[in-house]
Amino acid sequence: MSTDKRTSPSARAAALSLAGGLLLALALLAPHGAAGQDLQSELDSKQAQLNEEREKEGVLSSELAHWNDRVDQLAGEVAVLRNREAIVQAELDRVKTQLRREKDRLEWLKHQLTRSLNVLRRRLLSIYRSDEPDVLTVMLEADGFEDLVSRYEYLRRIEEQDADIVGRVRGLRNESRDTVERIEAARDEIASRKAELVRTRVQLEAREAELAAVRDRKAAALDEVHSDIERLEGDISDIQGQIQAQISAASSTTPLPAGPIQGGSSGWIWPVNGPVTSPYGPRWGRMHEGLDIAVPAGTPIRAANSGKVILAAPTSGYGNYTCIDHGGGLSSCYAHQSSYATSVGATVSQGDVIGYVGCTGSCFGDHLHFEIRVNGAAVDPLGYL
């Protein structure tokens, strides 16, 4: 059926075929057929341009699908880089905290080392000034065994104290050195982390710039194609309006007869006499369930066979729609009528006028959409005509 083509790109192509039939009728009805041919040529040119833009749109759609995949990939990479930046920043904060602690400990160790060195210095000075005797002299001057033991214990404690002082000074010195080394290592780690953070940010900015460029190209391409298509569709609509105006003018001045009956091969007749501008079958990605026959507005429509009218009412994209039941599950239907010449329940004979051609419902020019249905399912009308 020729319905529901309000905004689809393929509807413009339907109008081309239909306009060809309309202009043919216009040439037969009016003395200005040449003007109609000029409009047809212009319409053909515009339609060719529109088809070219539609092809570009198809190619662009494939390219845009690729860019959309690329955008998704970049978005994932950007997210990974941001996570890396957060991790590096956390580690950098941890190292800075450790560095502060080590600096504080270094200051404490320096203070302790200074104190220990002062103690050691005083002890050495005391030994030097007191001219303390050696161990052998002290032992020989002992007055008895108990005095010897006491003198030995006293000397041992002095030695242990001196050794402790020297050991503490040595330990503080070594620990200070180790602390300095840890601080330097921490500083190196901070420098490394900072460098990695800078590299990560540079990568992040580059990825974001690439993402923005892809989106800009996508938007620019879509805008350009849509602008061209909108302009061409507007031009085609204007030309179709001019064609329709010429047909209307011719229709208003020339009475339209029903025309001779054109018989079919199976006992059926054609509902109107005119060229088929769109046959039964797949069209623009969907099924076209009848024949589009181009005739001027107001042309009488004949019943293709005898039967009973079971529908005569506006029906969705069909516009004014009439269906006749012929028995045995067989019916014929007539769409886009300007007006009815029968009603539901009426019995009609083959060749009776049941309505008049128009452009009600979803269409782009006056024509008859004719269907044959078997048990409600559409079949090719040419099998009966």
Order of alpha helices (4+ residues) and beta strands (2+ residues): alpha-alpha-alpha-alpha-beta-beta-beta-beta-beta-beta-beta-beta-beta-beta-beta-beta
